Amino acid sequence: MAIGEIVKSIKSVTARQINHRRGQPRGSVWMTDYYERNVRDDQDFEVKLEYMRQNPVKQGLVKRPEEWDALWLNDEFLRDGAWVRRPPKDN
């Protein structure tokens, strides 16, 4: 299965769930195009991750990114329950 097909499936399932939670029978949730992006380095990863974290805030769904439970982050990105921009490096 190609990555575009996987993304289409994810968008379809999540759009139905989002519309259901909004109490809408249907509606546009995602942009029509899909753009695959490569992560070049740690800094680029941080920029892309922060962009994803801020999306629900920009849409007015939550006041702070931490309130959005639909973005799962591995525990290495959290320290004492708080977001850290860079995972701790092993020495």
VOBA-1610 file (N, C-alpha, C; in pm, whole numbers, padded with zeros to 5 digits, always signed):
BEGIN
Met+00085-00118+00000Met+00000+00000+00000Met+00090+00124+00000Ala+00061+00216-00089Ala+00139+00340-00101Ala+00105+00435+00013Ile+00199+00522+00045Ile+00178+00616+00156Ile+00057+00706+00131Gly+00032+00744+00006Gly-00085+00826-00025Gly-00215+00756+00009Glu-00220+00624-00014Glu-00341+00547+00020Glu-00359+00538+00171Ile-00249+00524+00242Ile-00255+00518+00389Ile-00307+00650+00444Val-00253+00761+00392Val-00296+00893+00438Val-00444+00914+00407Lys-00488+00873+00288Lys-00629+00886+00251Lys-00718+00809+00350Ser-00677+00690+00387Ser-00754+00610+00483Ser-00760+00677+00619Ile-00648+00727+00664Ile-00643+00796+00794Ile-00732+00919+00791Lys-00724+00997+00684Lys-00807+01118+00672Lys-00956+01083+00672Ser-00993+00976+00602Ser-01133+00936+00594Ser-01189+00898+00731Val-01117+00812+00801Val-01162+00767+00933Val-01167+00882+01032Thr-01061+00962+01036Thr-01058+01071+01134Thr-01159+01180+01101Ala-01184+01206+00973Ala-01284+01307+00936Ala-01423+01265+00985Arg-01456+01137+00969Arg-01586+01090+01018Arg-01596+01106+01170Gln-01490+01072+01241Gln-01490+01085+01387Gln-01500+01232+01430Ile-01425+01318+01365Ile-01428+01461+01399Ile-01567+01518+01375Asn-01625+01488+01260Asn-01759+01539+01231Asn-01862+01483+01328His-01848+01356+01365His-01939+01297+01463His-01930+01371+01596Arg-01808+01398+01642Arg-01790+01470+01769Arg-01840+01613+01761Arg-01835+01672+01644Arg-01887+01808+01624Arg-02039+01809+01607Gly-02098+01689+01596Gly-02243+01681+01575Gly-02285+01714+01433Gln-02193+01697+01340Gln-02221+01725+01200Gln-02225+01593+01124Pro-02321+01577+01032Pro-02325+01452+00955Pro-02205+01439+00861Arg-02157+01550+00811Arg-02039+01550+00723Arg-01985+01691+00712Gly-01871+01703+00653Gly-01810+01834+00634Gly-01662+01820+00606Ser-01606+01919+00544Ser-01465+01917+00510Ser-01381+01936+00636Val-01284+01849+00654Val-01196+01857+00770Val-01052+01879+00726Trp-01009+01808+00624Trp-00871+01810+00580Trp-00855+01890+00451Met-00734+01939+00429Met-00701+02000+00301Met-00711+01892+00193Thr-00740+01932+00071Thr-00760+01834-00035Thr-00630+01770-00081Asp-00520+01837-00069Asp-00392+01783-00116Asp-00317+01717-00003Tyr-00229+01627-00041Tyr-00140+01561+00054Tyr+00003+01591+00011Tyr+00081+01640+00103Tyr+00220+01670+00073Tyr+00309+01590+00166Glu+00390+01505+00108Glu+00486+01427+00186Glu+00608+01516+00210Arg+00653+01520+00332Arg+00768+01604+00365Arg+00874+01520+00435Asn+00997+01540+00395Asn+01108+01474+00462Asn+01155+01562+00576Val+01196+01499+00684Val+01253+01571+00797Val+01404+01568+00778Arg+01463+01686+00767Arg+01605+01696+00733Arg+01698+01679+00853Asp+01659+01733+00968Asp+01747+01728+01084Asp+01664+01755+01210Asp+01728+01759+01326Asp+01656+01780+01453Asp+01580+01911+01455Gln+01640+02016+01402Gln+01574+02146+01402Gln+01449+02143+01314Asp+01459+02081+01198Asp+01344+02068+01109Asp+01234+01985+01175Phe+01273+01881+01247Phe+01176+01798+01319Phe+01102+01883+01423Glu+01175+01964+01497Glu+01112+02049+01599Glu+01013+02147+01536Val+01049+02205+01423Val+00960+02300+01355Val+00832+02230+01312Lys+00843+02113+01251Lys+00726+02040+01204Lys+00639+01993+01320Leu+00701+01946+01427Leu+00625+01900+01543Leu+00552+02016+01609Glu+00617+02129+01622Glu+00552+02246+01682Glu+00436+02294+01595Tyr+00452+02287+01463Tyr+00343+02321+01372Tyr+00222+02232+01399Met+00245+02103+01412Met+00135+02009+01439Met+00071+02037+01575Arg+00153+02069+01674Arg+00100+02097+01808Arg+00013+02222+01809Gln+00048+02321+01728Gln-00024+02448+01728Gln-00152+02445+01644Asn-00168+02347+01555Asn-00287+02343+01469Asn-00418+02347+01545Pro-00440+02265+01648Pro-00569+02272+01718Pro-00589+02405+01791Val-00480+02470+01831Val-00490+02601+01895Val-00534+02703+01790Lys-00473+02701+01673Lys-00508+02794+01566Lys-00653+02777+01522Gln-00705+02656+01531Gln-00843+02630+01491Gln-00942+02659+01604Gly-00892+02700+01721Gly-00979+02733+01832Gly-01037+02612+01904Leu-00977+02496+01885Leu-01028+02375+01948Leu-00981+02363+02094Val-00864+02418+02123Val-00809+02420+02258Val-00735+02551+02277Lys-00708+02584+02402Lys-00632+02707+02430Lys-00481+02682+02429Arg-00442+02560+02471Arg-00300+02523+02476Arg-00281+02389+02406Pro-00170+02368+02338Pro-00148+02241+02267Pro-00158+02119+02358Glu-00120+02133+02482Glu-00122+02021+02576Glu-00263+01971+02602Glu-00364+02053+02575Glu-00503+02013+02598Glu-00556+01923+02487Trp-00488+01918+02374Trp-00532+01837+02259Trp-00481+01695+02277Asp-00573+01601+02289Asp-00533+01463+02316Asp-00516+01378+02190Ala-00531+01437+02073Ala-00523+01359+01949Ala-00381+01350+01894Leu-00286+01420+01951Leu-00147+01409+01908Leu-00071+01335+02017Trp-00029+01215+01985Trp+00044+01134+02082Trp+00192+01163+02071Leu+00255+01185+02184Leu+00399+01206+02188Leu+00462+01100+02277Asn+00569+01043+02231Asn+00643+00946+02310Asn+00689+01012+02440Asp+00699+00935+02546Asp+00737+00989+02676Asp+00869+01066+02674Glu+00955+01038+02577Glu+01083+01109+02574Glu+01065+01257+02541Phe+00947+01297+02494Phe+00920+01438+02466Phe+00851+01506+02583Leu+00826+01432+02688Leu+00762+01488+02807Leu+00856+01468+02925Arg+00865+01568+03008Arg+00944+01556+03130Arg+00858+01607+03243Asp+00827+01520+03338Asp+00738+01554+03449Asp+00605+01607+03398Gly+00555+01548+03290Gly+00425+01586+03235Gly+00428+01713+03151Ala+00544+01777+03137Ala+00553+01902+03060Ala+00626+01875+02929Trp+00585+01945+02826Trp+00646+01933+02694Trp+00788+01986+02695Val+00879+01910+02640Val+01015+01958+02619Val+01039+01962+02469Arg+01103+02066+02422Arg+01120+02084+02277Arg+01213+01980+02216Arg+01306+01933+02291Arg+01401+01836+02237Arg+01411+01721+02336Pro+01401+01597+02285Pro+01414+01484+02378Pro+01552+01484+02443Pro+01561+01437+02566Pro+01691+01432+02632Pro+01785+01338+02558Lys+01909+01378+02544Lys+02010+01296+02478Lys+02072+01201+02578Asp+02097+01079+02532Asp+02168+00983+02617Asp+02315+01020+02619Asn+02374+01015+02736Asn+02518+01047+02748Asn+02601+00923+02733
//
